[in-house]
Amino acid sequence: MGETIRIIMARNAESFSFIYQENIDRFENVTFFDPETEVPYFDNIDLLYLPGGYPEKHLESLVANEACRMAIKDFAERGGRIQAECGGMMYLCQSIVTDEGEYPMCGVLPYKISARKADRKLSLGYRRFVLEGREYRGHEFHYTQFLGETPKSIAQVYNAKGEPVATPVFKYKNVLASYTHLYEIIG
């Protein structure tokens, strides 16, 4: 039996498709929405979950749904609880830059993500970090990178060998975001 938390989760065939079934099973009340075509309603919602995927492949649709992006930014600014992983974190950033141009995203996090071919670099591996007395475990898999310097992290992230990696973790109001796809939270 899952926790009694009302959650709304982004889900799309590719933009926000990487979801561990265990993360869905933890909750009893999950409502899905498609950020490319729908606007979420946050009444009586405890958590907005933005999983990983490939938003960089669907930028025009995500940009066209400005009402969704603004609703998410407003929810974050009002203190709404958000968990964003990889593609979900990218969606919360200021913009995503490709070889074709720059595309505005939600603007919750003040970073730009590069999906340009010249900037592609594989980041892959198991990850873990401790934040506020809880241990988070997951994995990282992406080619996109932060444009410019990697932003400062609020927690040191480690690989499977216990070695530090440069993957940042962000906390803004009640938003927790990282490139790490979480599959276990201990504590």
N, C-alpha and C positions, 0 to 999 in steps of 0.2 A: 504494500500500500504506500502511495507517495505522500509527500507533504501536502497540506492543504494551503496551497499558494495559487492564486489566480495568475496565470502567465499568458502573455501574448507573444507568439514566436513568428519571426519572419521565415517564410518558406517559399522557395521558388525552385524550379527545375534545375537552375544552374547558379543564379546569383547568390542564393543563400541556401545551399543544399547540403552542406556538410554538418550533419547533426547525429551525434551518437544517440542511438535508441535509448540508452540508459538515462540520458538527460531528459528525454521526453517522459520516460517511465517514472522518474522521480516525482512527477507532479500529477495531481488528479484532474486539474482543470486547465487544459491547454487549448488556446484558440490560435489558429494560424491566419496569417495574412500575407499577401504578395506585395512587397514594396514597389514593384514595377507598375502595378495596376490598381492597388487599393490604398485606402487611408485607414490606419488603425484607430480604434477608439480606446482610450485609456481609462474610462470610467471603471472603478473597482478592480484595477489591475495592480498586482503586486510586483511584477517583473516583466520587462520587455527583453526578450532574448533574441539577439542578432547573431546567428551562427555564421560559420565560414562559408565560402563558396567563391564564385568568380564575378564579383560586381564589375570588374574592369572589362568584362565581355558584354555587358549590358548597360553601358553608361547612358546611352541616349534615352532608354526607357526609364532609368532611375532619375535622370535629370528632368524628364518630362513630367514625372509625378512629384512636382514641387510641393503639393499639399501634404504628401506623406513625409517628405524631408523636413518640412517646417513643423509638422505635428510632433515628430520625434525630437527635434531640437527644443521645442517648447516643453515637452515632457521632461527632458533632461534638465532644462533650466529651472523647472518647478520642483526639482528634486526627485523625479521619478527614478526608480531603480532599473538600471540597464546593465546587462552582461553582453559584451560584444567580443567576438572571437574572429580573428583573421579578416575575412571579407566583411564581417559585421563591423569590426574596428575601422576598416578602410572607409566604409560607408559613413561612419560618424565623423570622419576627418573633414577638413576644409574642402579639399578637392583631390581628384585623381588626375594625373597628367599622363597622357599617352603620346605617341608619335603624331596623332591627329589633332591634339589640343588639350585644353584643361577643362575638366568637368566638375561643376560644383556638387558637393555632397551635402551632408546635414550640417556641417559646421559646428558640431559640438566640441570636437578636438581641434586645436589650431594647427594641424599638420597637413602637409601635402604628401601624397603617395605617388611614386613614379611607377608606372606600368610601361615605360618606354623600353623598347627592345635593347637599347644600349645600356640600360641600368639593370637589366634582368640578372638576378643572382639567386641560385637555389639556397634556401634556408630550410633545413630538414633535420628532424630528430625529436627524441623525447625531451620533455621539459618539465621542470618543477620549480616552484617558488613558494615562499612563506610570506603571508601578508595577514596582519592583525591576528596572529595566533592560529591561522588555518594554513594547511599545506595544500597547494593546488598542483595537480599533475595533469599533463596533457602532451600534445605533440605539436610540432610546427612544420608546416609545409607551404611554402609560397615562393614566388619569384619576384614579387613587387618589393619595393624598398621605400624607405622614407626619403623624400627629396631633401638634400642637404644633410646636415648632421643628424645622427640618430638621437631622438629626444631622450631626456633623462628619465630613468625608470624609478618607480617608487619601491621596487623590490628587485633584488638580484635574482636572475633566472639562471638555472643550472641545467646542463645536459644529463644524459643517462650515466655518464662517468663521474658526475659531481663537479664538473668543470664549469666555471662561469661562462655564459654566453651573453651577447649584446642585445638580446631580445628585450625590449622595454615593456613594462606593465604600467598602465595609466589608471589613475583614479581622479575623477572630476565629479564633484558633488556625490551622487549615488551611482555613478557610472564606473564600471570596471571593464577595461578594454586591453587587449593584447593580441599579438599574432598567434598566441597559443590557443589551440583547440582543447578545451578542458574536458577531461573524462572522469576525474575524481577530485573531490574536495574532502579533506580530512580535518576534523576538528570543529 
